[in-house]
Amino acid sequence: MSLERSTDWLRGWYGRALYQLCQSWALLGGVVLVALMVMSLVSIFGRKLFSAPVHGDIELMEMGAAVAIAAFLPLCEMRGHHIKVDAFTAWLPRVVSRYLDALAHLCCALAALILTWRTGLQMLDSREYGDVTTLLSVPLWIPLLMILPSLVLLAMAALLRSYLCVTDQQGRDEG
């Protein structure tokens, strides 16, 4: 998968800017994932060779994986790489299929906005009550805060994809 994908199907500066932002955000998620892999290797080798694993490695892995996975979602939506089961709609006319796709993207946007709202509330509660992880005492509101921009970007990407479906401008950037 190349980073240099054509964005010709994104007409206008907003679509191209959002695509670049989603791609950059996913790259940051990839950096987090690589850092987690390195930390995991250090912990495994430290445990086996020196009886000294990375303290709290499982907690760090859980928090980091949640942040990294959330960071990939907006680019997945922009490229149209979500799972699509069209066995029941393949026989429908193209215009109906487009509107069903638009509805699906709107549902994705709604879900992302609800998740943003609820995650934000959970972040505020965690901060107010001082919730921390068991071993490292990392405040739980920090990883939640890092997930929020991913959910906002996901909602923006889904709204754009829905608009592109309705206006018959959706890209075939799915391969």
C-alpha positions, 0 to 999 in steps of 0.5 A: 500500500503506497502513501502516494495515492491519487486524490483526484477523486477528491474535488476541492481543497477540503477533501484533499486536506482532510485526506492528507490529515487522515493519512498523517494521523494514520502515520502517527498511529503507525509510529505508536504501533512500531514503538509498542513492538519495540517495547514488547521486544525489549520486554520479552528479551529483558524477561528471558535474558535478564529477568527484567521485563519492562514494568507495566508492558501490558498496560502500555500495550493496551493503551497504545494499541487503542490509540493506534487502532483509533488513528487508523480508522479515519484513513480507512473511511476515507479510502473506503476500506471498511467491510462492505457486505453488498450481496443483497444490494449488488442487483440494485440500480447504481443510484440506489446503491449510491444512496445506501452507501451514503446512508451507511457513511452517515451511520458511521459518522453518527456512531463516530460522533456518539463515540466522541461524545461518550469518550469525552465524557469518560475522559472528563470523569476519569480526570475528575476522579483520578482513575489510573492504571494498576501498575504504572498509575498512568492517568486513564484520561490521557489515552482517552484524550489521544483517541478523541481526535481520531473519532472526530476525524472519522466523523469528518471523513464519513460525512465527506464520503456520504456527500461524495456518494450523494453527489456521485463523486465517490472515488474508486480508491478502494483497491 
